[in-house]
Amino acid sequence: PNNKSASNDDIANGEHSTQPSGSAAHEKDLIVALNDDCLEHIFKMLPIGDRINMILSYQPFSDIFAKRLKIDYKTNLNTKFFNTLQTFQLQVLLSIIGAYVKNLKVELPFEEESYLMEFIYFKFLLTYCSNVESLKYYGWSVNDETIKSLSSFKSLKSLTLINNSEITGNYLYELKGLQELSLNNCTHIETENFEKIFQNLKQLKMLDIRNCNNLSTQNYKTILENLKQLETLKVSTSQENYNSLAKLPNLRKLKIQRNNIISPAISKEFLNNLVKFQAEQLEQLQVVDYAGFDAEKAALIAKLKNLKILHCKCNSIDDEILEKFSQLNELVELDINNCYFITNRMVLQLLRKCLKLKRLNLRYCGVLTHDLVSSILQLLKLQHQIPLDRLQRDLESNRFSDKISDITLEDSYDFLKLSYKYITADFEGRTQVIEIVK
């Protein structure tokens, strides 16, 4: 069992080493008698702290136990459990698995008084996890000095910093090997440091700058001038002119969002530029605008003829807007968050026109009715030549209302799955799922 009072000095002096006697020696003899498979099975059932103690206590089997740890953690490590370990246990763990860790997720729910432990743990990570390629920070007190130390990760290609109000962006521009950078809601990065980041990180293929307050028109122009390899961009609307972003030469995936009701709506000028420069190229688009989306903007999106994935979290979508989306012949996935005014007729029209559609998700519907389910099943029968007997399903009759609130259609290689949500006579939400093997 873990001894929370054990100190690092004890370990250094050898005082924590196990010298069994009596019944403890007998237990050790029993363990020694087990074969490797039994030992490995016992080991993987133990809490992580006890696993470390076994490695320290049974030196002849340390290789077996260490191998098991490497298998369990493979290339991914989440620090969420670090505060369940003593410092010496964590050091042993990282000395075994650290060199194999490629993807590191730093997620510790520490209080302010635990900054010292955060510092110690981070030093361990820098020392032992030298081959990290992807680093995600959640909830740690990251500051500019922390960013400066990241240069120790020579193989770092992906960095995610979320909801940080401490960093100013200093030293980020020195991480020139980065291919992915996420700075969502890093609210205090300075304009001049954004300029340095976009001038120096020319290998970036993915950039997330949503909810960053200090971006300027010049920053957006610098992105266009320098980040020629950028394929994925996530950005918020701004009072500044961000229209130049629509000209990025290799853009494939775009998420553009209005942060709140007082933020500017997604501009028609930006969407016009998107059509002008990305109509043949853009494959994925996510639009978030809860107050300013209309049929005119939907018509512009419909001109992005190569679009395969469209997610729309906007103010209530109606038949006119859905009719525009049905013009996207290459569409494979459509997800709409607010479908209150969409009717049965337009959903069926969408399915008839978008023949490549494999995933459809409509949420918060207001006027869809249960009749749509049987109509969709009949349409699927015709489109996929499914025998009629496979479509005979008991369509739930215990309904308080004929209305459907959510409906999802998934068309995979070997089956069709239709699920929908309705209110029962007991006023409970229930989801009905219909699966049909092709």
C-alpha positions as a Markdown table, in Angstrom:
| # | Residue | x | y | z |
|---|---|---|---|---|
| 1 | Pro | 0.0 | 0.0 | 0.0 |
| 2 | Asn | 1.0 | 3.6 | -0.6 |
| 3 | Asn | 2.8 | 5.3 | 2.4 |
| 4 | Lys | 2.0 | 9.0 | 2.0 |
| 5 | Ser | 4.6 | 10.0 | 4.5 |
| 6 | Ala | 7.5 | 8.5 | 2.5 |
| 7 | Ser | 9.9 | 11.3 | 1.5 |
| 8 | Asn | 12.4 | 11.6 | -1.4 |
| 9 | Asp | 15.3 | 11.6 | 1.1 |
| 10 | Asp | 14.1 | 8.2 | 2.3 |
| 11 | Ile | 14.2 | 6.8 | -1.2 |
| 12 | Ala | 17.6 | 8.4 | -1.9 |
| 13 | Asn | 19.0 | 6.8 | 1.3 |
| 14 | Gly | 17.5 | 3.4 | 0.5 |
| 15 | Glu | 15.2 | 3.5 | 3.6 |
| 16 | His | 12.1 | 2.8 | 1.6 |
| 17 | Ser | 13.5 | -0.4 | 0.1 |
| 18 | Thr | 11.6 | -3.5 | 1.1 |
| 19 | Gln | 13.4 | -6.0 | 3.4 |
| 20 | Pro | 10.7 | -8.6 | 4.1 |
| 21 | Ser | 10.6 | -10.8 | 7.2 |
| 22 | Gly | 8.2 | -13.4 | 8.6 |
| 23 | Ser | 4.8 | -13.5 | 6.8 |
| 24 | Ala | 6.0 | -10.8 | 4.3 |
| 25 | Ala | 8.8 | -13.1 | 3.3 |
| 26 | His | 6.4 | -16.0 | 2.8 |
| 27 | Glu | 4.2 | -13.8 | 0.6 |
| 28 | Lys | 7.2 | -12.9 | -1.5 |
| 29 | Asp | 8.1 | -16.5 | -1.9 |
| 30 | Leu | 4.5 | -17.2 | -3.2 |
| 31 | Ile | 4.8 | -14.4 | -5.7 |
| 32 | Val | 8.2 | -15.7 | -6.9 |
| 33 | Ala | 6.6 | -19.1 | -7.5 |
| 34 | Leu | 4.1 | -17.6 | -10.0 |
| 35 | Asn | 4.7 | -17.7 | -13.7 |
| 36 | Asp | 5.1 | -14.6 | -15.9 |
| 37 | Asp | 1.5 | -14.7 | -17.1 |
| 38 | Cys | 0.0 | -14.8 | -13.6 |
| 39 | Leu | 2.3 | -12.0 | -12.4 |
| 40 | Glu | 1.3 | -9.8 | -15.3 |
| 41 | His | -2.4 | -10.5 | -14.7 |
| 42 | Ile | -2.0 | -9.6 | -11.0 |
| 43 | Phe | 0.0 | -6.5 | -11.9 |
| 44 | Lys | -2.5 | -5.0 | -14.3 |
| 45 | Met | -5.3 | -5.4 | -11.7 |
| 46 | Leu | -3.5 | -3.2 | -9.2 |
| 47 | Pro | -3.8 | 0.6 | -8.7 |
| 48 | Ile | -0.9 | 2.5 | -10.3 |
| 49 | Gly | 0.7 | 3.3 | -7.0 |
| 50 | Asp | 0.8 | -0.3 | -6.0 |
| 51 | Arg | 2.2 | -1.3 | -9.4 |
| 52 | Ile | 5.2 | 1.1 | -8.8 |
| 53 | Asn | 5.7 | -0.5 | -5.3 |
| 54 | Met | 5.8 | -3.9 | -6.9 |
| 55 | Ile | 8.5 | -2.8 | -9.3 |
| 56 | Leu | 10.6 | -1.5 | -6.4 |
| 57 | Ser | 9.9 | -4.5 | -4.2 |
| 58 | Tyr | 10.4 | -7.4 | -6.6 |
| 59 | Gln | 13.6 | -6.6 | -8.6 |
| 60 | Pro | 13.8 | -10.0 | -10.4 |
| 61 | Phe | 10.4 | -9.2 | -12.0 |
| 62 | Ser | 10.9 | -5.5 | -12.6 |
| 63 | Asp | 11.4 | -6.1 | -16.4 |
| 64 | Ile | 8.0 | -7.9 | -16.6 |
| 65 | Phe | 6.2 | -5.2 | -14.7 |
| 66 | Ala | 7.9 | -2.4 | -16.6 |
| 67 | Lys | 6.9 | -4.1 | -19.9 |
| 68 | Arg | 3.3 | -4.1 | -18.7 |
| 69 | Leu | 3.4 | -0.4 | -17.9 |
| 70 | Lys | 4.7 | 0.4 | -21.4 |
| 71 | Ile | 1.9 | -1.6 | -22.9 |
| 72 | Asp | -0.8 | 0.1 | -20.7 |
| 73 | Tyr | 0.3 | 3.6 | -21.5 |
| 74 | Lys | 1.7 | 2.9 | -25.0 |
| 75 | Thr | 2.2 | 6.4 | -26.5 |
| 76 | Asn | -0.5 | 8.3 | -24.6 |
| 77 | Leu | -0.3 | 9.8 | -21.1 |
| 78 | Asn | -2.9 | 11.8 | -19.2 |
| 79 | Thr | -1.6 | 13.4 | -16.0 |
| 80 | Lys | -5.0 | 13.3 | -14.3 |
| 81 | Phe | -3.9 | 10.6 | -11.8 |
| 82 | Phe | -0.6 | 12.2 | -10.9 |
| 83 | Asn | -1.9 | 13.5 | -7.6 |
| 84 | Thr | -2.7 | 9.9 | -6.5 |
| 85 | Leu | 1.1 | 9.1 | -6.5 |
| 86 | Gln | 3.9 | 10.0 | -4.2 |
| 87 | Thr | 6.7 | 12.0 | -5.8 |
| 88 | Phe | 9.1 | 9.1 | -5.9 |
| 89 | Gln | 6.4 | 6.8 | -7.5 |
| 90 | Leu | 5.8 | 9.3 | -10.2 |
| 91 | Gln | 9.5 | 9.6 | -10.9 |
| 92 | Val | 9.8 | 5.8 | -11.2 |
| 93 | Leu | 6.8 | 5.7 | -13.5 |
| 94 | Leu | 8.1 | 8.4 | -15.8 |
| 95 | Ser | 11.6 | 6.9 | -15.9 |
| 96 | Ile | 10.0 | 3.7 | -17.3 |
| 97 | Ile | 7.4 | 5.1 | -19.7 |
| 98 | Gly | 8.5 | 8.6 | -20.4 |
| 99 | Ala | 10.6 | 8.0 | -23.5 |
| 100 | Tyr | 7.7 | 6.2 | -25.1 |
| 101 | Val | 5.1 | 9.0 | -24.6 |
| 102 | Lys | 4.2 | 10.7 | -27.8 |
| 103 | Asn | 0.9 | 12.3 | -26.8 |
| 104 | Leu | 0.8 | 14.1 | -23.4 |
| 105 | Lys | -2.4 | 15.6 | -21.9 |
| 106 | Val | -1.7 | 17.7 | -18.9 |
| 107 | Glu | -4.9 | 17.8 | -16.9 |
| 108 | Leu | -4.7 | 18.2 | -13.1 |
| 109 | Pro | -7.5 | 19.7 | -11.0 |
| 110 | Phe | -5.1 | 21.5 | -8.6 |
| 111 | Glu | -6.0 | 24.3 | -6.2 |
| 112 | Glu | -3.9 | 27.5 | -6.1 |
| 113 | Glu | -1.8 | 26.1 | -3.2 |
| 114 | Ser | -0.7 | 23.2 | -5.3 |
| 115 | Tyr | 1.4 | 25.3 | -7.7 |
| 116 | Leu | 4.6 | 23.8 | -6.2 |
| 117 | Met | 3.4 | 20.3 | -7.1 |
| 118 | Glu | 2.6 | 21.5 | -10.6 |
| 119 | Phe | 6.1 | 22.8 | -10.9 |
| 120 | Ile | 7.6 | 19.5 | -9.7 |
| 121 | Tyr | 5.5 | 17.4 | -12.0 |
| 122 | Phe | 6.2 | 19.6 | -15.0 |
| 123 | Lys | 10.0 | 19.3 | -14.3 |
| 124 | Phe | 9.6 | 15.5 | -14.3 |
| 125 | Leu | 7.7 | 15.7 | -17.6 |
| 126 | Leu | 10.4 | 17.8 | -19.2 |
| 127 | Thr | 13.1 | 15.4 | -17.9 |
| 128 | Tyr | 11.6 | 12.1 | -18.8 |
| 129 | Cys | 9.1 | 12.7 | -21.6 |
| 130 | Ser | 11.7 | 13.9 | -24.1 |
| 131 | Asn | 10.0 | 12.5 | -27.2 |
| 132 | Val | 6.6 | 14.2 | -26.8 |
| 133 | Glu | 5.0 | 15.2 | -30.2 |
| 134 | Ser | 1.6 | 16.4 | -29.0 |
| 135 | Leu | 1.0 | 18.4 | -25.8 |
| 136 | Lys | -2.4 | 19.5 | -24.5 |
| 137 | Tyr | -2.7 | 21.8 | -21.5 |
| 138 | Tyr | -5.9 | 21.8 | -19.4 |
| 139 | Gly | -6.2 | 23.6 | -16.1 |
| 140 | Trp | -2.6 | 24.1 | -15.2 |
| 141 | Ser | -1.1 | 27.5 | -14.3 |
| 142 | Val | 0.7 | 27.9 | -17.6 |
| 143 | Asn | 2.6 | 31.2 | -18.0 |
| 144 | Asp | 5.3 | 32.6 | -20.3 |
| 145 | Glu | 8.1 | 30.9 | -18.4 |
| 146 | Thr | 6.3 | 27.5 | -18.9 |
| 147 | Ile | 6.1 | 28.2 | -22.6 |
| 148 | Lys | 9.8 | 29.0 | -22.7 |
| 149 | Ser | 10.7 | 25.6 | -21.2 |
| 150 | Leu | 8.7 | 23.8 | -24.0 |
| 151 | Ser | 11.8 | 24.1 | -26.2 |
| 152 | Ser | 13.0 | 21.0 | -24.3 |
| 153 | Phe | 10.5 | 19.0 | -26.3 |
| 154 | Lys | 12.5 | 18.8 | -29.5 |
| 155 | Ser | 10.0 | 16.7 | -31.3 |
| 156 | Leu | 6.9 | 18.8 | -30.4 |
| 157 | Lys | 4.6 | 19.2 | -33.4 |
| 158 | Ser | 1.2 | 19.9 | -31.8 |
| 159 | Leu | 0.4 | 22.3 | -28.9 |
| 160 | Thr | -3.0 | 23.0 | -27.4 |
| 161 | Leu | -3.6 | 25.7 | -24.7 |
| 162 | Ile | -7.2 | 26.2 | -23.7 |
| 163 | Asn | -8.8 | 28.8 | -21.5 |
| 164 | Asn | -5.6 | 30.5 | -20.5 |
| 165 | Ser | -5.5 | 34.1 | -19.3 |
| 166 | Glu | -1.8 | 34.1 | -18.2 |
| 167 | Ile | 0.3 | 33.8 | -21.4 |
| 168 | Thr | 1.1 | 36.8 | -23.5 |
| 169 | Gly | 2.3 | 34.8 | -26.5 |
| 170 | Asn | 6.0 | 35.4 | -25.7 |
| 171 | Tyr | 8.3 | 32.5 | -26.6 |
| 172 | Leu | 5.5 | 30.7 | -28.6 |
| 173 | Tyr | 7.1 | 31.9 | -31.8 |
| 174 | Glu | 10.3 | 30.0 | -30.9 |
| 175 | Leu | 8.6 | 26.6 | -31.3 |
| 176 | Lys | 9.2 | 26.5 | -35.0 |
| 177 | Gly | 8.6 | 22.8 | -35.5 |
| 178 | Leu | 4.9 | 23.2 | -34.6 |
| 179 | Gln | 2.4 | 21.9 | -37.2 |
| 180 | Glu | -0.7 | 22.4 | -35.0 |
| 181 | Leu | -1.4 | 25.2 | -32.6 |
| 182 | Ser | -4.6 | 25.7 | -30.6 |
| 183 | Leu | -5.1 | 28.9 | -28.5 |
| 184 | Asn | -8.8 | 28.8 | -28.0 |
| 185 | Asn | -9.8 | 31.4 | -25.3 |
| 186 | Cys | -6.2 | 32.5 | -24.6 |
| 187 | Thr | -7.5 | 36.0 | -24.0 |
| 188 | His | -4.3 | 37.9 | -23.1 |
| 189 | Ile | -2.0 | 37.0 | -26.0 |
| 190 | Glu | -0.7 | 40.4 | -27.3 |
| 191 | Thr | -1.1 | 41.6 | -30.8 |
| 192 | Glu | 2.7 | 42.0 | -31.4 |
| 193 | Asn | 3.2 | 38.4 | -30.2 |
| 194 | Phe | 0.5 | 37.1 | -32.6 |
| 195 | Glu | 2.5 | 38.8 | -35.3 |
| 196 | Lys | 5.7 | 37.0 | -34.3 |
| 197 | Ile | 3.8 | 33.7 | -34.1 |
| 198 | Phe | 2.4 | 34.0 | -37.6 |
| 199 | Gln | 5.7 | 35.2 | -39.0 |
| 200 | Asn | 7.8 | 32.3 | -37.6 |
| 201 | Leu | 5.6 | 29.2 | -37.4 |
| 202 | Lys | 5.5 | 28.6 | -41.1 |
| 203 | Gln | 4.9 | 24.9 | -40.9 |
| 204 | Leu | 1.5 | 25.2 | -39.3 |
| 205 | Lys | -1.2 | 23.1 | -40.9 |
| 206 | Met | -3.8 | 23.6 | -38.1 |
| 207 | Leu | -4.5 | 26.9 | -36.3 |
| 208 | Asp | -7.2 | 27.6 | -33.7 |
| 209 | Ile | -7.5 | 31.3 | -32.7 |
| 210 | Arg | -11.1 | 31.4 | -31.5 |
| 211 | Asn | -11.9 | 33.8 | -28.6 |
| 212 | Cys | -8.5 | 35.5 | -28.8 |
| 213 | Asn | -9.2 | 39.2 | -28.1 |
| 214 | Asn | -6.2 | 41.0 | -29.5 |
| 215 | Leu | -6.1 | 39.9 | -33.1 |
| 216 | Ser | -5.7 | 42.8 | -35.6 |
| 217 | Thr | -6.4 | 43.2 | -39.3 |
| 218 | Gln | -2.6 | 43.0 | -39.8 |
| 219 | Asn | -2.4 | 39.7 | -37.9 |
| 220 | Tyr | -5.0 | 38.2 | -40.3 |
| 221 | Lys | -2.9 | 39.5 | -43.3 |
| 222 | Thr | 0.2 | 38.0 | -41.8 |
| 223 | Ile | -1.5 | 34.6 | -41.6 |
| 224 | Leu | -2.2 | 34.8 | -45.3 |
| 225 | Glu | 1.3 | 35.9 | -46.2 |
| 226 | Asn | 3.2 | 33.3 | -44.1 |
| 227 | Leu | 1.0 | 30.3 | -43.3 |
| 228 | Lys | 0.8 | 28.8 | -46.8 |
| 229 | Gln | 0.5 | 25.2 | -45.5 |
| 230 | Leu | -2.5 | 25.9 | -43.3 |
| 231 | Glu | -5.3 | 23.4 | -44.0 |
| 232 | Thr | -7.5 | 23.7 | -40.9 |
| 233 | Leu | -8.5 | 27.1 | -39.4 |
| 234 | Lys | -10.8 | 27.8 | -36.4 |
| 235 | Val | -11.5 | 31.5 | -35.9 |
| 236 | Ser | -14.1 | 33.8 | -34.3 |
| 237 | Thr | -15.7 | 36.8 | -36.0 |
| 238 | Ser | -14.1 | 40.1 | -35.2 |
| 239 | Gln | -14.6 | 43.9 | -35.6 |
| 240 | Glu | -11.3 | 43.7 | -37.4 |
| 241 | Asn | -11.2 | 42.8 | -41.1 |
| 242 | Tyr | -10.6 | 39.1 | -41.3 |
| 243 | Asn | -11.7 | 38.6 | -45.0 |
| 244 | Ser | -8.1 | 37.9 | -46.1 |
| 245 | Leu | -8.4 | 34.5 | -44.4 |
| 246 | Ala | -10.7 | 33.3 | -47.1 |
| 247 | Lys | -7.8 | 33.4 | -49.5 |
| 248 | Leu | -5.6 | 30.8 | -47.8 |
| 249 | Pro | -4.2 | 28.6 | -50.6 |
| 250 | Asn | -4.5 | 25.2 | -48.9 |
| 251 | Leu | -7.5 | 25.6 | -46.7 |
| 252 | Arg | -9.6 | 22.4 | -46.4 |
| 253 | Lys | -11.4 | 22.7 | -43.1 |
| 254 | Leu | -12.9 | 25.9 | -41.6 |
| 255 | Lys | -14.8 | 26.7 | -38.4 |
| 256 | Ile | -16.0 | 30.2 | -38.0 |
| 257 | Gln | -18.0 | 31.3 | -35.0 |
| 258 | Arg | -19.7 | 34.2 | -33.5 |
| 259 | Asn | -18.7 | 34.1 | -29.8 |
| 260 | Asn | -21.8 | 35.9 | -28.4 |
| 261 | Ile | -24.7 | 38.1 | -29.2 |
| 262 | Ile | -22.6 | 41.3 | -29.1 |
| 263 | Ser | -19.9 | 39.9 | -31.4 |
| 264 | Pro | -20.2 | 40.7 | -35.1 |
| 265 | Ala | -22.2 | 38.2 | -37.2 |
| 266 | Ile | -20.5 | 36.2 | -39.9 |
| 267 | Ser | -20.2 | 38.7 | -42.7 |
| 268 | Lys | -21.6 | 38.1 | -46.2 |
| 269 | Glu | -18.3 | 39.7 | -47.5 |
| 270 | Phe | -16.3 | 36.9 | -45.9 |
| 271 | Leu | -18.7 | 34.2 | -47.3 |
| 272 | Asn | -18.5 | 35.8 | -50.7 |
| 273 | Asn | -14.7 | 35.6 | -50.6 |
| 274 | Leu | -14.9 | 32.0 | -49.4 |
| 275 | Val | -17.0 | 31.2 | -52.5 |
| 276 | Lys | -14.6 | 33.1 | -54.8 |
| 277 | Phe | -11.4 | 31.4 | -53.5 |
| 278 | Gln | -12.5 | 28.1 | -51.9 |
| 279 | Ala | -15.5 | 26.8 | -53.9 |
| 280 | Glu | -13.5 | 24.0 | -55.4 |
| 281 | Gln | -11.3 | 23.2 | -52.4 |
| 282 | Leu | -13.1 | 23.6 | -49.0 |
| 283 | Glu | -14.3 | 20.2 | -47.7 |
| 284 | Gln | -15.5 | 20.9 | -44.2 |
| 285 | Leu | -17.3 | 24.0 | -42.8 |
| 286 | Gln | -18.6 | 24.6 | -39.3 |
| 287 | Val | -20.7 | 27.7 | -38.8 |
| 288 | Val | -21.7 | 29.1 | -35.4 |
| 289 | Asp | -24.0 | 32.2 | -35.5 |
| 290 | Tyr | -27.0 | 32.2 | -33.2 |
| 291 | Ala | -28.5 | 35.5 | -34.3 |
| 292 | Gly | -27.5 | 36.5 | -37.8 |
| 293 | Phe | -27.8 | 33.5 | -40.1 |
| 294 | Asp | -30.3 | 33.7 | -43.0 |
| 295 | Ala | -31.2 | 32.2 | -46.4 |
| 296 | Glu | -28.9 | 34.6 | -48.2 |
| 297 | Lys | -25.9 | 33.3 | -46.3 |
| 298 | Ala | -27.0 | 29.8 | -46.8 |
| 299 | Ala | -27.2 | 30.4 | -50.6 |
| 300 | Leu | -23.5 | 31.5 | -50.5 |
| 301 | Ile | -22.5 | 28.3 | -48.6 |
| 302 | Ala | -24.4 | 26.3 | -51.2 |
| 303 | Lys | -21.9 | 27.5 | -53.8 |
| 304 | Leu | -19.1 | 25.7 | -52.0 |
| 305 | Lys | -19.6 | 22.8 | -54.4 |
| 306 | Asn | -17.0 | 20.5 | -53.0 |
| 307 | Leu | -18.2 | 20.7 | -49.4 |
| 308 | Lys | -18.5 | 17.2 | -47.8 |
| 309 | Ile | -19.2 | 18.1 | -44.2 |
| 310 | Leu | -21.4 | 20.9 | -43.0 |
| 311 | His | -22.2 | 21.7 | -39.3 |
| 312 | Cys | -24.5 | 24.6 | -38.6 |
| 313 | Lys | -25.2 | 25.9 | -35.1 |
| 314 | Cys | -27.2 | 28.9 | -35.8 |
| 315 | Asn | -30.5 | 30.6 | -35.1 |
| 316 | Ser | -33.6 | 28.6 | -36.1 |
| 317 | Ile | -33.1 | 26.9 | -39.5 |
| 318 | Asp | -36.1 | 26.8 | -41.8 |
| 319 | Asp | -37.1 | 25.0 | -45.0 |
| 320 | Glu | -35.7 | 27.8 | -47.2 |
| 321 | Ile | -32.2 | 27.4 | -45.7 |
| 322 | Leu | -32.4 | 23.6 | -45.8 |
| 323 | Glu | -33.4 | 23.8 | -49.5 |
| 324 | Lys | -30.1 | 25.8 | -50.1 |
| 325 | Phe | -28.1 | 23.1 | -48.3 |
| 326 | Ser | -29.7 | 20.4 | -50.4 |
| 327 | Gln | -27.9 | 21.8 | -53.4 |
| 328 | Leu | -24.6 | 20.5 | -52.0 |
| 329 | Asn | -24.3 | 17.4 | -54.2 |
| 330 | Glu | -21.0 | 16.2 | -52.5 |
| 331 | Leu | -22.4 | 16.4 | -49.0 |
| 332 | Val | -21.6 | 13.4 | -46.8 |
| 333 | Glu | -22.4 | 14.8 | -43.4 |
| 334 | Leu | -24.9 | 17.4 | -42.3 |
| 335 | Asp | -25.4 | 18.4 | -38.6 |
| 336 | Ile | -27.9 | 21.2 | -37.8 |
| 337 | Asn | -28.3 | 22.2 | -34.2 |
| 338 | Asn | -31.5 | 24.3 | -34.3 |
| 339 | Cys | -34.2 | 22.9 | -36.7 |
| 340 | Tyr | -37.4 | 24.3 | -35.2 |
| 341 | Phe | -39.0 | 25.4 | -38.5 |
| 342 | Ile | -37.9 | 22.4 | -40.7 |
| 343 | Thr | -40.7 | 20.3 | -42.1 |
| 344 | Asn | -41.0 | 16.6 | -43.1 |
| 345 | Arg | -41.2 | 17.6 | -46.8 |
| 346 | Met | -37.9 | 19.4 | -46.8 |
| 347 | Val | -36.1 | 16.6 | -44.9 |
| 348 | Leu | -37.2 | 14.1 | -47.6 |
| 349 | Gln | -36.2 | 16.5 | -50.4 |
| 350 | Leu | -32.8 | 16.8 | -48.8 |
| 351 | Leu | -32.4 | 13.0 | -48.7 |
| 352 | Arg | -33.6 | 12.7 | -52.3 |
| 353 | Lys | -31.1 | 15.3 | -53.6 |
| 354 | Cys | -28.0 | 14.7 | -51.5 |
| 355 | Leu | -27.4 | 11.1 | -52.6 |
| 356 | Lys | -24.0 | 10.9 | -51.1 |
| 357 | Leu | -25.2 | 11.8 | -47.6 |
| 358 | Lys | -24.1 | 9.2 | -45.0 |
| 359 | Arg | -24.8 | 11.1 | -41.7 |
| 360 | Leu | -27.7 | 13.4 | -41.0 |
| 361 | Asn | -28.3 | 14.9 | -37.5 |
| 362 | Leu | -31.2 | 17.3 | -36.9 |
| 363 | Arg | -31.7 | 18.6 | -33.3 |
| 364 | Tyr | -34.3 | 20.7 | -31.5 |
| 365 | Cys | -36.9 | 20.2 | -34.2 |
| 366 | Gly | -40.3 | 21.8 | -33.7 |
| 367 | Val | -42.6 | 20.7 | -36.5 |
| 368 | Leu | -41.3 | 17.3 | -37.6 |
| 369 | Thr | -43.8 | 14.5 | -37.1 |
| 370 | His | -43.7 | 10.8 | -36.6 |
| 371 | Asp | -44.9 | 10.3 | -40.2 |
| 372 | Leu | -41.4 | 11.3 | -41.3 |
| 373 | Val | -40.0 | 8.0 | -40.0 |
| 374 | Ser | -42.0 | 5.7 | -42.2 |
| 375 | Ser | -41.4 | 8.0 | -45.2 |
| 376 | Ile | -37.7 | 7.9 | -44.6 |
| 377 | Leu | -37.8 | 4.1 | -44.4 |
| 378 | Gln | -39.7 | 3.9 | -47.7 |
| 379 | Leu | -37.2 | 6.2 | -49.3 |
| 380 | Leu | -34.3 | 4.1 | -48.0 |
| 381 | Lys | -35.9 | 1.0 | -49.4 |
| 382 | Leu | -35.9 | 2.6 | -52.9 |
| 383 | Gln | -32.4 | 4.1 | -52.7 |
| 384 | His | -30.7 | 1.0 | -51.3 |
| 385 | Gln | -33.0 | -1.7 | -52.8 |
| 386 | Ile | -33.7 | -3.2 | -49.4 |
| 387 | Pro | -36.3 | -6.0 | -49.2 |
| 388 | Leu | -39.5 | -4.8 | -47.7 |
| 389 | Asp | -39.5 | -7.3 | -44.9 |
| 390 | Arg | -36.4 | -5.8 | -43.4 |
| 391 | Leu | -38.3 | -2.5 | -43.0 |
| 392 | Gln | -41.1 | -3.9 | -40.9 |
| 393 | Arg | -40.6 | -2.3 | -37.5 |
| 394 | Asp | -42.8 | -1.6 | -34.6 |
| 395 | Leu | -43.0 | 2.1 | -34.6 |
| 396 | Glu | -43.6 | 3.0 | -31.0 |
| 397 | Ser | -47.2 | 3.9 | -30.3 |
| 398 | Asn | -46.9 | 5.0 | -26.7 |
| 399 | Arg | -46.5 | 8.7 | -27.7 |
| 400 | Phe | -47.9 | 11.7 | -26.0 |
| 401 | Ser | -47.3 | 13.8 | -29.1 |
| 402 | Asp | -46.8 | 13.1 | -32.8 |
| 403 | Lys | -43.8 | 15.5 | -32.8 |
| 404 | Ile | -40.2 | 14.4 | -33.1 |
| 405 | Ser | -37.5 | 16.6 | -31.4 |
| 406 | Asp | -34.3 | 15.0 | -32.8 |
| 407 | Ile | -33.6 | 12.7 | -35.7 |
| 408 | Thr | -30.4 | 11.0 | -36.8 |
| 409 | Leu | -29.6 | 8.9 | -39.8 |
| 410 | Glu | -26.4 | 7.0 | -40.3 |
| 411 | Asp | -25.6 | 5.1 | -43.5 |
| 412 | Ser | -22.6 | 2.9 | -43.1 |
| 413 | Tyr | -21.2 | 0.2 | -45.3 |
| 414 | Asp | -23.2 | -2.7 | -43.9 |
| 415 | Phe | -26.2 | -1.2 | -42.0 |
| 416 | Leu | -28.6 | 1.7 | -41.8 |
| 417 | Lys | -29.4 | 3.3 | -38.5 |
| 418 | Leu | -32.3 | 5.7 | -37.9 |
| 419 | Ser | -32.9 | 7.1 | -34.4 |
| 420 | Tyr | -35.4 | 9.7 | -33.3 |
| 421 | Lys | -36.5 | 11.2 | -30.1 |
| 422 | Tyr | -40.1 | 11.9 | -29.0 |
| 423 | Ile | -42.2 | 12.5 | -25.9 |
| 424 | Thr | -44.1 | 9.5 | -24.3 |
| 425 | Ala | -47.4 | 9.5 | -22.6 |
| 426 | Asp | -45.5 | 9.8 | -19.3 |
| 427 | Phe | -43.9 | 13.0 | -20.5 |
| 428 | Glu | -40.5 | 11.4 | -20.8 |
| 429 | Gly | -38.1 | 11.8 | -23.7 |
| 430 | Arg | -37.5 | 8.5 | -25.4 |
| 431 | Thr | -35.2 | 7.6 | -28.2 |
| 432 | Gln | -36.3 | 4.9 | -30.7 |
| 433 | Val | -33.5 | 3.2 | -32.8 |
| 434 | Ile | -34.1 | 1.3 | -36.0 |
| 435 | Glu | -31.2 | -0.7 | -37.4 |
| 436 | Ile | -31.4 | -2.3 | -40.8 |
| 437 | Val | -28.7 | -4.7 | -42.1 |
| 438 | Lys | -28.0 | -4.1 | -45.8 |
